[in-house]
Amino acid sequence: MTSITKNLQDEQATIELGVTLSLWVSAPLVIYLTGDLGAGKTTLSRGLIQGLGHAGNVKSPTYTLVEPYELKNMDVFHFDLYRLLDPEELEYMGIRDYFTDKSISIIEWPDRGHGLLPDADLAIHLRYQGEQRQVELSGLTPSGQLIVDKLK
């Protein structure tokens, strides 16, 4: 497993990290985003999704559980499982259909979907560091390790 840790000064730095990640990600890919409420998971997702080519607003899928983005040559699915009461709810929404060879899945609060989600290629953990944030990126598969190596 390859890991790196970076400090993020502010919201803009978090968005910029997402944009930088967009240069190195490609489908198929599963990204787990973890961290406390307000740590910057959705902000990082916004930078990544916009960096991949989405020109519009990126909203939090807190109430819908998933927000799809059809981009050139790929689909991006942004999941927020914070409000998920039971992992079995994912079965009802056809969770397996989202993970294809042409999809990138960004999953906030992946622990809430335990047992029904594929393993992550890249795990990103955000934590508070005073007024700033610290992010740890871990490559868990060869695809994820390549991304982390590019960010070093």
For each residue, the residues with C-beta under 8 A, 3 or more apart:
1: 138 139 140 145
2: 138 139 144 145 148 149
3: 136 137 138 139 148
4: 136 137 148 151 152
5: 134 135 136 137
6: 17 134 135 137 151
7: 129 132 133 134 135
8: 13 14 17 40 126 132 133 134 135
9: 12 13 132
10: 13 14 132
11: 14 15 40 43
12: 9 15 16
13: 8 9 10 16 17
14: 8 10 11 17 18 40 43 44 47 126 133 135
15: 11 12 18 19 43 44 46 47 50
16: 12 13 19 20 47
17: 6 8 13 14 20 21 44 47 135
18: 14 15 21 22 43 44 45 46 47 48 49 50 51
19: 15 16 22 23 47 48 50 51
20: 16 17 23 24 51 151
21: 17 18 24 25 44 47 48 51 147 151
22: 18 19 25 47 48 49 50 51 52
23: 19 20 51 150
24: 20 21 146 147 150 151
25: 21 22 29 31 48 52 104 122 147
26: 29 74 104 143
27: 73 74 75 100 101 102 103 104
28: 99 100 101 102 103 104
29: 25 26 103 104 105 121 122 143 144
30: 99 104 105 107 117 118 119 120 121 122
31: 25 104 105 106 107 120 121 122 123 124
32: 107 110 120 122 123 124
33: 41 44 45 106 107 108 109 110 124 125 126
34: 41 108 109 110 111 123 124 125 126
35: 39 40 41 125 126 127
36: 39 126 127 128
37: 82
38:
39: 35 36 126 127 128 133
40: 8 11 14 35 43 44 126 133 135
41: 33 34 35 44 45 80 108 126
42: 45 46 58 60 80 108
43: 11 14 15 18 40 46 47
44: 14 15 17 18 21 33 40 41 47 48 124 126 135
45: 18 33 41 42 48 49 58 78 106 108
46: 15 18 42 43 49 50 58
47: 14 15 16 17 18 19 21 22 43 44 50 51
48: 18 19 21 22 25 44 45 51 52 106
49: 18 22 45 46 52 54 58 69 76 78 106
50: 15 18 19 22 46 47 53 54 55 58
51: 18 19 20 21 22 23 47 48
52: 22 25 48 49 69 71 74 76 104
53: 50 71 72
54: 49 50 58 69 71 76
55: 50
56:
57:
58: 42 45 46 49 50 54 67 69 78
59: 67
60: 42 67 80
61: 64 65 66 67 78 79 80
62: 80 82 83
63: 83
64: 61 67
65: 61 79 80 81 83 84 89 93
66: 61 77 78 79 80 93 98
67: 58 59 60 61 64 77 78
68: 75 76 77 78
69: 49 52 54 58 75 76 77 78
70: 75
71: 52 53 54 74 75 76
72: 53
73: 27 102
74: 26 27 52 71 102 103 104
75: 27 68 69 70 71 100 102 103 104
76: 49 52 54 68 69 71 103 104 105 106
77: 66 67 68 69 98 103 104 105 106
78: 45 49 58 61 66 67 68 69 106 108
79: 61 65 66 98 105 106 107 108 113
80: 41 42 60 61 62 65 66 83 108 109
81: 65 84 90 107 108 109 110 112 113
82: 37 62 108 109 112
83: 62 63 65 80
84: 65 81 87 89 90 109 112 113
85: 89
86: 89
87: 84 90 112 113 114 115 116
88: 91 92 116
89: 65 84 85 86 92 93
90: 81 84 87 93 95 113 116 117
91: 88 94 95 116
92: 88 89
93: 65 66 89 90
94: 91 97 98
95: 90 91 98 99 113 116 117
96: 99
97: 94 100
98: 66 77 79 94 95 103 105
99: 28 30 95 96 103 105 118
100: 27 28 75 97 103
101: 27 28
102: 27 28 73 74 75
103: 27 28 29 74 75 76 77 98 99 100
104: 25 26 27 28 29 30 31 52 74 75 76 77
105: 29 30 31 76 77 79 98 99 118
106: 31 33 45 48 49 76 77 78 79
107: 30 31 32 33 79 81 110 113 117 120
108: 33 34 41 42 45 78 79 80 81 82
109: 33 34 80 81 82 84 112 113
110: 32 33 34 81 107 113 114 117 120
111: 34 114
112: 81 82 84 87 109
113: 79 81 84 87 90 95 107 109 110 116 117
114: 87 110 111 117
115: 87
116: 87 88 90 91 95 113
117: 30 90 95 107 110 113 114
118: 30 99 105
119: 30 140 141
120: 30 31 32 107 110 123 140 141 144
121: 29 30 31 139 140 141 143 144 147
122: 25 29 30 31 32 137 138 139 140 143 144 147 148
123: 31 32 34 120 137 138 140 144
124: 31 32 33 34 44 135 136 137 138
125: 33 34 35 135 136 138
126: 8 14 33 34 35 36 39 40 41 44 133 134 135
127: 35 36 39 133 134 135 136
128: 36 39 132 133 134
129: 7 132 133 134
130:
131:
132: 7 8 9 10 128 129
133: 7 8 14 39 40 126 127 128 129
134: 5 6 7 8 126 127 128 129
135: 5 6 7 8 14 17 40 44 124 125 126 127
136: 3 4 5 124 125 127
137: 3 4 5 6 122 123 124 147 148 151
138: 1 2 3 122 123 124 125 144 148
139: 1 2 3 121 122 142 143 144 145 146 147 148 149
140: 1 119 120 121 122 123 144 145
141: 119 120 121 144 145
142: 139 145 146
143: 26 29 121 122 139 146 147
144: 2 29 120 121 122 123 138 139 140 141 147 148
145: 1 2 139 140 141 142 148 149
146: 24 139 142 143 149 150
147: 21 24 25 121 122 137 139 143 144 150 151
148: 2 3 4 122 137 138 139 144 145 151 152
149: 2 139 145 146 152
150: 23 24 146 147
151: 4 6 20 21 24 137 147 148
152: 4 148 149
